[in-house]
């Protein structure tokens, strides 16, 4: 299982546009084969800061997602909406046994 945290610092005046664009990305990403979850979290301490938490079945699912039209389109648009470069951290996670 691959877990990805993507931090998105959004330009204040473009936050509404960002939310419209990212909600479309979320819906399409959740429908992808290999997606386990895809959630946007808003930081409660810093304005205009979000974290996308993604969980994928494997690296093949991540690669397919990264090549998808909806993801490529969002990344292109995000360059004009973000206040800082996207910061991505990926983890190789396995469920803990009881």
Buried (B, 14 or more C-beta within 10 A) or exposed (E): EBBBBBBBBBBEEBBEBBBEBBEEBBEBBEEBEBBEEBEBEEEEEEEBBBBBEBBBBEEEBBEBBEEBEBBEBBEEBBEEBBEEEEEEEBEEEEEEEE
